[in-house]
Amino acid sequence: FTDVALEFAKLNVYFRNRGGIYHRLNNILASVGCITFGISWFWLRLYWFPLKVLYTTCCIGPQLVPSIPFYFFFNFLLITVMLMNIYWFLYIVLLVVKVLLGQMREINDVREYEEENIKTMQKTHNNLHHHNSCKDGLEKPWNSKDANCE
């Protein structure tokens, strides 16, 4: 359910500005989705996961099947997942607190790049690649007029 809440919030963030028009309903739904995501993360991954899965594998499993192959390895992996869930939950709490206190005017997906930024990054990469290839003498262009290496 946490993944559904996350995707719901992300979709509403993307649909907030459609056709140059701001849609307040999508902004509210994005905030509700963010808060639902935080609550469901806590409930499902920090309460039910340790209560059901970790308790069963660490305490009940060895009583039911005394010689479980790779018992310690799999429990180590499950406890690692639990520690990662705690770590990620700290960031989720910070996000939800910022939303509730109004420190964030709107929720944005900072991982997405705008098209202009991508074009700028591609130009910079191409210029650096061209400069380094001329400097190191690694690439010899077919037409020296186009190279501008000199």
N, C-alpha and C positions, 0 to 999 in steps of 0.2 A: 504494500500500500504506500510506502514511503516514496517509491519511484513514481507512482501515479500522481501523488501530490506534488512532487517536484516538477514533473512534466506539465501538470496543470498550471502551476505557477509560471513556468517558463513560457508556455503558450500565451498566457495572458499578458506577460511582459512584451512579447513580440506583437500581439494584437492591439496593444495600447495605442499605438500610432498607426492608423491605417488611412491611406489616401490623404495624408497631410492633416488628418483630423484626430484630435486627442479624444480618446474614449475613457471617461472616468470609471465606468463599470469594470473595464478590464484592469484598471489600476487597483481598484478595490479587491477584485477577485485574485489578482497577483499577490496582494498582501495577505489575504485569507489563505491562499495556497501556501505561502511561505510559512505562516504560523501553523497551519495544519501539518506541513512537512516536518517542522520542528517537534511538534507534539507526537506525531506518529513515529518519528525517529526514536524519541525517548521511550515511548511505550513499547514498540516492537523490538528495537535493537538493544536497548539498555535495560529493559525489564524482562520481557518474555524470552529473549535469546538466552540470557544467563539462567533464568529460572527453569526453562524447559531443556534446552540443548546442553548447556554446560553442566548443569546438575546431573542430567541423565548420563552423559558421557564420562564425567569425572567420578561420580559417586555410585550410581546404580549399575552402569555398564560392567565394571569389574566383578560385581556380585553375580550378575547373570551369566557372564561368559568370562571365566577367570583368566584364560590365556588369549587375550585379544591381540592379534598381530598389529604392530605399529601403534599401540595404544598411546604411548607417550608422545609420539610424533604428531598424531592427529589432534590430541588434546592441546599440544603446544600451538598448532595452527589455529584451532578454535579460540584459544585464549589470545592469540595475536590479533585475530579478527575483532575480538571484544575490545582490546586496547585501541585498535584503530577506530572503532565505533565511538569510543570515549573521546578520542582526539578530535574526530570530525564533529562530534556533538558540541564541543566547545566553540567551534566556529559557527555552528548553526545557532547556538544560544546568542552569540554576539550579534549575528545578523538579525535575529528576531527581536532582541532588545533595541537595536538601532531602529527597526521598523516601528516598534511600539512607542518608543520615546520621540519619534518624529525626527531623529537625527538624519535619517535618509528620506529625502523627499520622494524618491521613487526607487523601486527595485530595478536594477540593471544586471544584465548578464555580461560581466566584464571580460569573459573569455572570448566573446565574439568581436571580430574586427569589422569596422566599417569598410566599405569598398575603397574609399579614398586612402585609408591607411594601408591597405593591401597593395595598391598601386605604388604608393610612396616607398613601401618596403621592397617591392620588386625592382624599382628604379635604383634604389640604393644598393641592393644586392648586385644588380647587373653592373653598376659603375665600379663597385669594389672588385668584382670578379675581373672586369676588363683591366682595371688599374694594376691589380696583382699579376695578371698574366703578362702584361707588358713589362712590368718591373722585373719579374723573375725570368722572363724569356721563355716561359713554358709554352706559350701559344704564339705561333707565327701566323698572322692573318694573311689571307690570300691577296688582299689588296692593301698595300701599305698606306694609301690615302685614307682609307676608312679606319685605320688603326689608331692614329693620333698618339702613338707611343713615344714619339721623339720630341 
